[in-house]
């Protein structure tokens, strides 16, 4: 066996955990027991490597879009081979899904933070609807490649986008239930009311529908406010303009 063949065989037989070191910023110290890493340390290395792959992938997607970003681009940014990237993500689509998931997770946390405040339910609901619209519109205008990723996720029913939709629905429902418990909102069924709110407001936060409205040149800010007022009246909140909720009827 030649020296080059031996080297190739050694590289192919390396474990996933060992291969993770190509993305580490530093070599982890060996443990005293035989120089092996603990399971926790190995998991941490794997997670660190996975996150670095996604960092590079997200950077490229935000710059040139998910359809133009290649595994070779990501590998080059990490200073490794495509084969190493595939050890963590079996397909190119898996990377797109993971980037979509991590970006939407940040948006979900904002929604959760609104729901956790001590504000009355109507104010939370109005603020959340405004945030959903503003985020979708800003992404479309200022971060076009990410907007296109979300459109693909919607049209192709990606799991992260479906999970995001369920989380937003659950947050909205909990806010409505809070309003029912306090007597602020008046509906018979929180689940049905939540679905009604989502259906009524979908044109203002679904990425494809928001893009259509902007392209048609509608007065979208006025339309958003009118739709929110309609939703709140449907929930039994007819005095929206005289409540705290009016404070967050911000410009769309």
Buried (B, 14 or more C-beta within 10 A) or exposed (E): EEEEEEEEEEEEEEEEBEBBEEBEEEEBEEEEEEEEBEEEBBEBBBEBBBBBBBBBBBBBBBEEBBEEBEBEBBBBBBEBBEEBBBBBBEEBEEBBBBBBBBBBEEBBEEBBEBBEEEBBBBBBBBBBBBBBBBBBBEBBEEBEBBBBBBBBBBEEEBEBBEBBBEBBBBBBBBBBBBBBEEEBBEBEEBEEBBBBBBEBBEBBBBBBBBBEBEEEEEEBBEBBBEBBBEBBEBBBBEEBEEBEBBEBBBEB
